[in-house]
Amino acid sequence: MDLFQNNDYLLFDGAMGTYLEEKYEGGVNRCELNNIRHPERVVAAHREYIAAGARAIKTNTFSANTFSLGEDLETVLRIIDAGCACAREAAEEDTLVFASMGPILHDDQKRCDSERRQAIDRFLANGVDCFLFETFADPSVLVRAARYVKERCPDAYVICECTVAPDGYTQSGISAQGAIDMMKDVYAIDAYGFNCTCGPMHMAHIAKTTNFYGRTVSIMPNAGYPTMEGGRTVFKSTPAYFAGQLRKSRQAGARILGGCCGTTPAHIRAAKEALAQADHTPAAAGAKAKVHITCGEEAPRTFRGKPVAVELDSPLDADGTFFVEAAQEIKAAGADYITVADCPVGRARADSSMLAAMLKSQYGIETLPHLTCRDRNLNASKALLLGLSLQGVRNVLVVTGDPIPNNRRGEIKSVFQFNSVLYADFIRDLNRTVFAGKPFRIMGALNVNAANFDAELKKAHKKEKAGVTCFLTQPVYEQRAAENLARAKRELSSELWAGVMPVVSYKNACFINNELAGIEIPADLCERFRHADREQAADIAVETALSSVEMVEDTADGYYVITPLRRADIVCRIVKELKA
């Protein structure tokens, strides 16, 4: 089957579940049920994607199985029938319809395989002979599914997509390259690649660094990384940014492209425009424009006397050399604490608590590990706290943790046993008993950039009641954030350590604005980096970071400096200024 019709690539649609949730807030809990309850919504969404430029659409059947939906098999098969009917009704003459099939989340693989085969047969009975198996962690399941499709319909077209985290591993512990290696010789699979979990920049990197052995490659990233707002999962990527990153996946060799969670018709429309551009050659490197850095004739800065905590990313691999050396350099520059995030954006890194304990016990550095509620129950949390106490760690930052960017909905809910308020209250109770002689200081997070700061303050009051005595804030870049910090100072009794995160390049600014939740870099600051070389960018980073500090110096009780992209050199300059 020739999908491309003399075109260089095939553009798929974007997400159905997150898009319907966005359009019909408070609608059907499982989007596949819309096929039988509100088919007009599904048809309309398909048509929007086609109008945006998608030449292939996916049936709204990703989780159409008895385990995910909690429905009997007869109902699931009826949902598949309706999903096929909705897609066919919306399709135009040249639109390709693919059966979307996600993983079946159950331990009994024989039962899963049996139900998957029945679903495949139902799609074929509906005249759908193109299949997209997406968001799988185990390539061996994809191999079995693809072979069954080809046994039933030799002319079918089968795309198999695994999902990997930004570190390049599936939840089954298989690397991106390992997943492709397991599928490369299976010719029942017509195209393979990756979807979901990663935002578009990390996905483009995976596409660029994986050997696909000359076979057809499919890449469908999320819009970015999710965050929770008002109880809803949202993505903040702009269509233009998504399209630019997707184009990089095309330049890396992917011929089948589309979007996953958080993408909308606007993302696909922007992708079509970006992919249609004939020139795929990067702009020639020319002379860097001179960038004027204005420091002004201001009075000397006086930040001294306030505590400074510096966040370092923990290693992605087993080499901790940079982490330790950077921590020592930052401590020598004057930092009071090294704080270590706990697997931000759900990406596996070296354990923050173990690193904090190591810095404290081996190097005498005061530490502040982040403790997330994700991935730990109460027993595991208590065990961790006991270990930290034995190593002399006395400060912890308690956060709920970023949601895992994954379509495996049945697994996500069970990961969070409690939230940051309950976690803080749990530690406070332990402080009264187990840690009575050596209590932990409990710190929390405060988003001064929140759109609804009233709600953010309400959460902060709850955290105070649970034992939080200090808040570390999101980075302050604009006056609105500084005003929110001042308001928090008036209404809360806890210390407030203002967030300071230097932007180090134009690319860094674009990534933050499009893939990191809760932080917005002003457009004028982004532009200052556009033509700066590395040295100029470092000077701008230090200057603008200290300007942010000046906005909050009368309010902040301390500073929380976040190290971007391993640029400890820039952070050391900032810390020295704060402690001068």
C-alpha positions as CSV (number, residue, x, y, z in Angstrom):
1,M,0.0,0.0,0.0
2,D,1.4,3.4,-1.0
3,L,0.5,5.9,1.7
4,F,2.6,8.8,0.4
5,Q,1.2,9.2,-3.2
6,N,4.4,10.8,-4.3
7,N,4.6,13.0,-1.2
8,D,7.7,13.2,1.0
9,Y,5.6,12.6,4.1
10,L,2.2,11.6,5.5
11,L,0.6,14.0,8.0
12,F,-1.7,12.4,10.7
13,D,-4.2,14.2,12.9
14,G,-3.5,15.1,16.6
15,A,-5.0,14.0,19.9
16,M,-8.7,13.1,20.2
17,G,-9.0,12.5,24.0
18,T,-7.4,15.8,25.2
19,Y,-9.0,17.8,22.4
20,L,-12.5,16.6,23.2
21,E,-11.8,17.2,26.9
22,E,-10.8,20.8,26.1
23,K,-13.8,21.4,23.9
24,Y,-16.4,19.7,26.1
25,E,-15.3,20.2,29.6
26,G,-17.1,18.0,32.0
27,G,-18.2,15.6,29.2
28,V,-17.8,11.9,28.9
29,N,-15.0,10.5,31.1
30,R,-13.6,8.1,28.6
31,C,-13.4,9.7,25.2
32,E,-14.1,6.4,23.3
33,L,-17.6,6.4,24.8
34,N,-18.3,9.5,22.7
35,N,-18.5,7.2,19.7
36,I,-21.9,5.8,20.9
37,R,-23.1,8.7,23.1
38,H,-22.0,11.8,21.2
39,P,-20.8,10.6,17.7
40,E,-21.4,14.1,16.3
41,R,-18.5,15.4,18.5
42,V,-16.2,12.8,17.2
43,V,-17.1,13.4,13.5
44,A,-16.7,17.2,14.0
45,A,-13.2,16.7,15.5
46,H,-12.2,14.4,12.7
47,R,-13.3,17.1,10.2
48,E,-11.4,19.8,12.0
49,Y,-8.2,17.8,11.7
50,I,-8.8,17.1,8.0
51,A,-9.5,20.8,7.3
52,A,-6.3,21.6,9.2
53,G,-4.3,19.4,6.7
54,A,-4.3,15.9,8.1
55,R,-4.4,13.3,5.3
56,A,-4.7,10.4,7.8
57,I,-7.0,10.2,10.8
58,K,-7.2,7.8,13.7
59,T,-10.4,6.1,14.9
60,N,-11.4,7.2,18.3
61,T,-10.7,3.8,19.8
62,F,-7.3,4.0,21.5
63,S,-8.6,2.5,24.8
64,A,-11.4,0.5,23.3
65,N,-10.9,-2.7,25.4
66,T,-12.7,-4.2,28.4
67,F,-9.9,-3.5,30.9
68,S,-9.5,0.2,30.1
69,L,-13.2,1.1,29.7
70,G,-14.6,-1.3,32.3
71,E,-17.2,-2.4,29.8
72,D,-18.2,-5.9,28.5
73,L,-16.8,-7.1,25.2
74,E,-20.1,-6.6,23.3
75,T,-20.1,-2.9,24.3
76,V,-16.4,-2.5,23.3
77,L,-17.0,-4.0,19.9
78,R,-20.0,-1.6,19.4
79,I,-17.7,1.3,20.3
80,I,-15.2,0.1,17.6
81,D,-18.1,-0.1,15.1
82,A,-19.2,3.4,15.9
83,G,-15.6,4.7,15.9
84,C,-15.1,3.4,12.4
85,A,-18.4,4.9,11.3
86,C,-17.5,8.3,12.7
87,A,-14.1,8.3,10.9
88,R,-15.6,7.2,7.6
89,E,-18.3,9.8,7.8
90,A,-15.8,12.6,8.3
91,A,-13.2,11.2,5.8
92,E,-12.8,12.9,2.4
93,E,-11.9,11.0,-0.8
94,D,-8.2,11.0,-0.2
95,T,-8.3,10.6,3.6
96,L,-6.7,7.5,5.1
97,V,-8.5,6.0,8.1
98,F,-6.3,4.1,10.6
99,A,-7.6,1.9,13.4
100,S,-6.1,3.3,16.6
101,M,-5.2,0.6,19.2
102,G,-3.5,1.3,22.5
103,P,-2.1,-1.2,25.0
104,I,-4.4,-3.4,27.1
105,L,-3.3,-2.9,30.7
106,H,-3.6,-6.3,32.3
107,D,-1.1,-8.8,33.6
108,D,-2.7,-11.8,31.7
109,Q,-1.1,-11.4,28.3
110,K,-3.0,-14.4,26.9
111,R,-6.3,-12.6,27.6
112,C,-4.9,-9.4,26.3
113,D,-3.8,-11.0,23.0
114,S,-7.1,-12.7,22.6
115,E,-9.1,-9.5,23.1
116,R,-6.7,-7.6,20.8
117,R,-7.2,-10.2,18.0
118,Q,-11.0,-9.8,18.4
119,A,-10.7,-6.1,18.1
120,I,-8.5,-6.4,15.0
121,D,-11.1,-8.7,13.4
122,R,-13.8,-6.1,14.1
123,F,-11.8,-3.3,12.5
124,L,-11.3,-5.5,9.4
125,A,-15.0,-6.4,9.3
126,N,-15.6,-2.6,9.2
127,G,-13.4,-2.3,6.2
128,V,-10.5,-0.6,8.1
129,D,-7.2,-2.2,7.0
130,C,-4.7,0.4,8.2
131,F,-3.6,0.0,11.8
132,L,-1.8,2.2,14.2
133,F,-0.6,0.4,17.4
134,E,0.4,3.3,19.6
135,T,1.9,4.1,23.0
136,F,3.3,0.6,23.7
137,A,6.1,-0.1,26.2
138,D,6.8,-3.7,25.1
139,P,7.8,-4.2,21.4
140,S,7.1,-7.9,21.6
141,V,3.4,-7.2,22.0
142,L,3.6,-5.0,18.8
143,V,5.3,-7.9,16.9
144,R,2.5,-10.3,17.8
145,A,-0.2,-7.8,16.9
146,A,1.3,-6.9,13.6
147,R,1.8,-10.6,12.6
148,Y,-1.8,-11.3,13.4
149,V,-3.0,-8.4,11.2
150,K,-1.0,-9.6,8.3
151,E,-2.3,-13.2,8.7
152,R,-5.8,-11.9,8.5
153,C,-5.2,-9.3,5.8
154,P,-1.8,-9.5,4.0
155,D,-2.5,-6.1,2.2
156,A,-3.0,-4.3,5.5
157,Y,-0.7,-1.4,6.5
158,V,0.7,-1.6,10.1
159,I,2.4,1.2,12.0
160,C,3.9,0.3,15.4
161,E,4.8,3.0,17.9
162,C,6.5,2.6,21.3
163,T,6.5,5.3,23.9
164,V,9.7,6.3,25.5
165,A,10.5,8.9,28.2
166,P,12.9,11.8,27.4
167,D,15.8,9.6,28.7
168,G,15.1,7.2,25.8
169,Y,13.6,4.3,27.8
170,T,10.1,2.7,27.8
171,Q,8.4,1.8,31.0
172,S,9.5,-1.7,30.5
173,G,13.1,-0.6,30.7
174,I,13.8,-1.0,27.0
175,S,15.8,1.7,25.2
176,A,14.5,3.5,22.1
177,Q,17.2,1.8,20.1
178,G,16.5,-1.6,21.7
179,A,12.8,-1.2,20.8
180,I,13.7,-0.6,17.2
181,D,16.2,-3.5,17.1
182,M,13.4,-5.8,18.3
183,M,11.1,-4.7,15.4
184,K,13.5,-4.0,12.5
185,D,13.4,-7.5,11.0
186,V,9.7,-8.0,11.4
187,Y,8.3,-7.3,8.0
188,A,4.7,-7.6,9.2
189,I,5.5,-4.1,10.5
190,D,5.4,-1.5,7.7
191,A,6.5,1.5,9.7
192,Y,7.7,2.0,13.2
193,G,8.7,4.8,15.6
194,F,7.6,6.6,18.7
195,N,4.7,8.6,20.1
196,C,3.4,10.2,23.3
197,T,5.3,10.8,26.6
198,C,7.9,13.1,25.1
199,G,7.4,16.7,24.1
200,P,8.3,17.7,20.5
201,M,11.9,18.7,21.2
202,H,12.9,15.6,23.1
203,M,11.1,13.5,20.5
204,A,13.1,15.2,17.7
205,H,16.3,14.3,19.5
206,I,15.2,10.7,19.8
207,A,14.4,10.6,16.1
208,K,17.8,12.0,15.3
209,T,19.8,9.7,17.5
210,T,18.1,6.4,16.8
211,N,19.1,4.0,14.0
212,F,16.0,3.0,12.1
213,Y,17.8,0.9,9.5
214,G,16.4,2.7,6.5
215,R,12.8,1.7,7.2
216,T,9.8,4.0,7.3
217,V,9.7,6.0,10.5
218,S,6.6,7.4,12.4
219,I,7.0,10.2,15.0
220,M,4.0,11.6,16.9
221,P,5.0,13.6,20.0
222,N,2.9,15.2,22.7
223,A,2.3,19.0,22.5
224,G,4.7,19.3,25.5
225,Y,4.6,18.3,29.1
226,P,1.4,18.3,31.1
227,T,0.5,20.2,34.2
228,M,-2.6,20.3,36.4
229,E,-4.8,23.4,36.3
230,G,-8.1,23.4,38.1
231,G,-8.1,19.6,38.3
232,R,-7.5,19.3,34.5
233,T,-4.5,18.1,32.6
234,V,-3.3,20.8,30.2
235,F,-0.4,21.3,27.8
236,K,1.1,24.7,27.0
237,S,2.9,24.2,23.7
238,T,2.1,26.8,21.0
239,P,1.3,25.4,17.5
240,A,4.2,27.2,15.9
241,Y,6.7,25.8,18.4
242,F,5.3,22.3,18.0
243,A,5.5,22.6,14.2
244,G,9.1,23.7,14.2
245,Q,10.1,20.8,16.4
246,L,8.1,18.3,14.3
247,R,9.9,19.6,11.2
248,K,13.2,18.6,12.9
249,S,11.8,15.0,13.2
250,R,11.1,15.2,9.5
251,Q,14.7,16.4,8.8
252,A,15.9,13.4,10.9
253,G,14.2,11.1,8.5
254,A,10.6,10.5,9.8
255,R,8.1,10.3,6.9
256,I,4.9,9.7,9.0
257,L,4.2,12.6,11.4
258,G,1.4,13.6,13.7
259,G,0.5,14.7,17.2
260,C,-0.4,13.0,20.4
261,C,-1.6,14.3,23.8
262,G,-2.3,18.0,23.9
263,T,-2.2,18.6,20.2
264,T,-5.1,20.2,18.4
265,P,-6.2,21.1,14.8
266,A,-4.2,24.3,15.3
267,H,-1.0,22.3,15.9
268,I,-1.6,20.1,12.8
269,R,-2.3,23.2,10.7
270,A,0.9,24.8,11.8
271,A,2.7,21.5,11.2
272,K,1.4,21.3,7.6
273,E,2.7,24.8,6.9
274,A,6.1,24.1,8.4
275,L,6.5,20.8,6.6
276,A,5.4,22.2,3.3
277,Q,8.4,24.6,3.2
278,A,10.7,23.4,0.5
279,D,14.0,24.6,2.2
280,H,15.1,22.0,4.7
281,T,18.6,23.4,4.9
282,P,19.6,25.2,8.1
283,A,20.4,28.8,7.7
284,A,24.0,29.5,7.0
285,A,26.0,30.5,10.0
286,G,26.9,34.2,9.7
287,A,28.5,36.7,11.9
288,K,26.8,37.1,15.2
289,A,25.1,40.4,15.7
290,K,26.5,42.5,18.5
291,V,24.3,42.5,21.5
292,H,24.2,45.5,23.8
293,I,24.0,44.7,27.4
294,T,22.8,47.5,29.6
295,C,23.7,47.4,33.3
296,G,23.1,51.1,33.9
297,E,24.6,53.4,36.6
298,E,22.6,52.0,39.4
299,A,23.6,51.9,43.1
300,P,25.5,48.8,44.2
301,R,23.2,45.8,44.8
302,T,22.8,44.8,48.4
303,F,21.4,41.2,48.6
304,R,23.6,40.0,51.4
305,G,22.2,38.2,54.5
306,K,19.5,36.2,52.8
307,P,19.8,32.4,52.4
308,V,20.4,31.1,48.8
309,A,19.4,27.6,47.7
310,V,20.6,26.4,44.3
311,E,18.9,23.6,42.4
312,L,21.0,21.1,40.5
313,D,19.6,18.5,38.2
314,S,20.5,15.0,39.3
315,P,22.3,12.9,36.7
316,L,20.5,11.0,34.0
317,D,23.1,8.2,34.1
318,A,25.5,6.6,36.5
319,D,28.2,9.3,36.2
320,G,27.8,11.8,39.1
321,T,31.1,13.6,38.4
322,F,29.6,16.9,37.1
323,F,26.9,16.9,39.8
324,V,29.4,16.7,42.6
325,E,31.9,19.1,41.1
326,A,29.2,21.6,40.4
327,A,27.8,21.3,43.9
328,Q,31.2,22.0,45.4
329,E,31.8,25.0,43.1
330,I,28.3,26.5,43.9
331,K,28.9,25.9,47.6
332,A,32.3,27.7,47.4
333,A,30.6,30.6,45.6
334,G,28.4,31.1,48.7
335,A,25.3,29.0,48.3
336,D,23.7,27.9,51.6
337,Y,21.9,24.9,50.2
338,I,22.0,22.6,47.2
339,T,18.5,21.5,46.3
340,V,17.8,18.5,44.1
341,A,14.6,18.0,42.1
342,D,12.9,14.6,42.2
343,C,12.6,13.4,38.6
344,P,11.0,16.6,37.1
345,V,8.5,16.1,34.2
346,G,8.3,12.4,35.3
347,R,11.8,11.8,33.8
348,A,13.8,9.2,35.7
349,R,17.0,10.6,37.2
350,A,19.4,9.6,40.0
351,D,17.4,9.7,43.3
352,S,17.3,13.2,44.8
353,S,17.3,12.0,48.4
354,M,20.3,9.7,47.9
355,L,22.2,12.5,46.2
356,A,21.3,14.9,49.0
357,A,22.4,12.4,51.6
358,M,25.7,11.9,49.7
359,L,26.4,15.6,49.5
360,K,25.7,16.0,53.2
361,S,27.6,13.0,54.5
362,Q,30.6,13.1,52.2
363,Y,31.1,16.8,51.4
364,G,29.4,18.6,54.3
365,I,27.1,20.4,52.0
366,E,23.7,21.4,53.4
367,T,21.0,20.0,51.2
368,L,17.3,20.3,50.4
369,P,15.9,17.3,48.5
370,H,12.6,17.6,46.7
371,L,10.2,14.8,47.8
372,T,7.3,14.1,45.4
373,C,4.2,12.1,46.1
374,R,4.6,10.4,42.8
375,D,5.8,6.8,42.8
376,R,5.8,6.3,46.6
377,N,3.2,5.1,49.1
378,L,3.3,6.1,52.8
379,N,5.5,3.2,53.8
380,A,8.1,4.1,51.2
381,S,7.9,7.7,52.1
382,K,8.5,7.0,55.8
383,A,11.5,4.7,55.0
384,L,13.0,7.5,52.9
385,L,12.6,10.1,55.6
386,L,14.2,7.7,58.1
387,G,17.2,7.3,55.8
388,L,17.5,11.1,55.3
389,S,17.4,11.7,59.0
390,L,20.2,9.2,59.7
391,Q,22.3,11.0,57.1
392,G,21.8,14.4,58.8
393,V,19.5,15.9,56.2
394,R,17.1,18.2,58.0
395,N,15.3,20.1,55.2
396,V,12.8,18.8,52.6
397,L,10.7,20.4,49.8
398,V,7.4,18.6,49.5
399,V,5.7,18.7,46.1
400,T,3.0,16.6,44.5
401,G,5.1,16.0,41.4
402,D,4.6,16.4,37.7
403,P,2.1,14.1,36.1
404,I,3.6,11.3,34.0
405,P,3.2,12.3,30.4
406,N,1.7,9.0,29.3
407,N,-1.5,7.8,27.7
408,R,-1.6,4.7,30.0
409,R,-4.5,6.2,32.0
410,G,-5.1,3.2,34.2
411,E,-1.6,3.3,35.6
412,I,-1.3,7.0,36.4
413,K,-4.0,7.1,39.1
414,S,-2.5,4.5,41.3
415,V,0.9,6.2,41.4
416,F,-0.3,9.2,43.6
417,Q,-1.4,8.0,47.0
418,F,-1.5,11.5,48.5
419,N,-0.8,15.1,47.6
420,S,1.7,17.7,48.9
421,V,-0.6,18.9,51.7
422,L,-1.2,15.4,53.0
423,Y,2.6,14.6,52.6
424,A,3.5,17.7,54.6
425,D,1.0,16.8,57.3
426,F,2.4,13.3,57.4
427,I,6.0,14.6,58.0
428,R,4.7,17.0,60.6
429,D,3.2,14.1,62.6
430,L,6.5,12.2,62.3
431,N,8.3,15.3,63.6
432,R,6.2,15.0,66.8
433,T,7.1,11.4,67.3
434,V,9.9,9.6,65.3
435,F,11.9,12.8,64.6
436,A,11.0,14.7,67.8
437,G,14.7,15.4,68.6
438,K,15.7,16.2,65.0
439,P,12.7,17.4,63.1
440,F,12.6,18.2,59.4
441,R,12.0,21.7,58.2
442,I,9.1,21.3,55.7
443,M,9.2,23.5,52.7
444,G,6.6,23.8,49.9
445,A,6.2,25.3,46.4
446,L,4.4,28.5,45.5
447,N,3.6,29.4,41.9
448,V,3.7,33.2,41.7
449,N,3.0,32.9,37.9
450,A,-0.3,31.1,38.4
451,A,-3.2,32.5,36.4
452,N,-5.5,32.1,39.4
453,F,-3.3,33.3,42.2
454,D,-6.3,33.3,44.6
455,A,-6.5,29.5,44.3
456,E,-2.7,29.2,44.6
457,L,-2.8,31.2,47.9
458,K,-5.7,29.0,49.2
459,K,-3.5,26.0,48.6
460,A,-0.6,27.7,50.4
461,H,-2.7,28.4,53.4
462,K,-3.6,24.6,53.5
463,K,0.1,23.8,53.3
464,E,0.9,26.1,56.2
465,K,-1.7,24.4,58.3
466,A,0.0,21.1,57.4
467,G,3.4,22.3,58.7
468,V,5.0,24.1,55.8
469,T,7.2,27.0,57.1
470,C,8.9,28.2,53.9
471,F,7.9,28.4,50.3
472,L,10.1,28.3,47.2
473,T,8.5,30.1,44.3
474,Q,8.5,29.7,40.6
475,P,10.9,32.0,38.8
476,V,10.1,35.7,38.8
477,Y,10.4,37.4,35.4
478,E,7.7,39.9,35.3
479,Q,6.1,42.5,37.6
480,R,2.9,40.5,38.0
481,A,4.9,37.7,39.6
482,A,6.6,40.2,41.9
483,E,3.3,41.6,42.9
484,N,1.9,38.2,43.7
485,L,5.0,37.5,45.8
486,A,4.4,40.7,47.8
487,R,0.7,39.7,48.3
488,A,1.8,36.3,49.5
489,K,4.2,38.0,52.0
490,R,1.3,39.9,53.4
491,E,-1.1,37.0,53.7
492,L,1.2,34.1,54.6
493,S,3.2,33.6,57.8
494,S,6.0,31.5,56.1
495,E,9.3,32.6,54.7
496,L,9.3,33.1,50.9
497,W,12.3,32.3,48.8
498,A,12.0,33.9,45.4
499,G,12.7,31.7,42.3
500,V,15.5,32.9,40.1
501,M,16.2,30.9,36.9
502,P,18.6,32.5,34.4
503,V,17.7,32.0,30.7
504,V,20.8,31.0,28.9
505,S,19.9,31.0,25.2
506,Y,17.1,31.7,22.7
507,K,16.5,28.0,22.3
508,N,16.3,27.6,26.1
509,A,13.7,30.4,26.2
510,C,11.6,28.8,23.5
511,F,11.7,25.4,25.3
512,I,10.6,26.9,28.6
513,N,7.7,28.9,27.1
514,N,6.4,25.9,25.2
515,E,7.1,22.8,27.2
516,L,7.5,23.7,30.8
517,A,4.4,24.5,32.8
518,G,4.0,27.5,35.1
519,I,6.9,29.6,33.7
520,E,6.6,32.3,31.0
521,I,9.6,34.1,29.6
522,P,8.8,37.6,28.4
523,A,9.0,38.1,24.6
524,D,11.4,41.0,24.9
525,L,13.8,38.9,27.0
526,C,13.6,36.0,24.4
527,E,14.6,38.5,21.7
528,R,17.7,39.6,23.5
529,F,19.1,36.1,23.2
530,R,18.2,35.6,19.5
531,H,21.6,36.7,18.1
532,A,23.8,36.4,21.2
533,D,26.8,34.2,21.2
534,R,27.6,32.0,24.2
535,E,29.6,34.7,26.1
536,Q,27.1,37.4,25.4
537,A,24.2,35.1,26.4
538,A,25.9,34.4,29.7
539,D,26.3,38.1,30.5
540,I,22.6,38.6,29.6
541,A,21.6,35.7,31.8
542,V,23.4,37.1,34.8
543,E,22.2,40.6,34.3
544,T,18.5,39.7,33.8
545,A,18.6,37.3,36.7
546,L,19.9,40.0,39.1
547,S,17.3,42.4,37.7
548,S,14.6,39.8,38.7
549,V,16.1,39.7,42.1
550,E,15.9,43.5,42.4
551,M,12.1,43.3,41.8
552,V,11.6,41.2,44.9
553,E,14.5,42.1,47.2
554,D,12.2,44.0,49.6
555,T,9.8,41.0,49.8
556,A,11.9,37.8,49.5
557,D,13.3,36.2,52.6
558,G,15.7,34.2,50.5
559,Y,16.5,33.1,46.9
560,Y,16.0,29.8,45.1
561,V,18.3,29.8,42.1
562,I,17.7,27.1,39.4
563,T,20.6,25.9,37.4
564,P,19.6,25.7,33.7
565,L,21.3,23.2,31.3
566,R,24.3,22.4,33.5
567,R,25.4,26.1,33.4
568,A,26.9,26.1,36.9
569,D,29.3,28.8,35.7
570,I,26.4,31.3,35.3
571,V,24.8,30.3,38.6
572,C,28.1,30.8,40.5
573,R,28.3,34.3,39.1
574,I,24.8,35.0,40.3
575,V,25.4,33.5,43.8
576,K,28.6,35.6,44.2
577,E,26.6,38.7,43.5
578,L,23.8,37.7,45.9
579,K,26.4,37.0,48.6
580,A,28.8,39.8,47.8
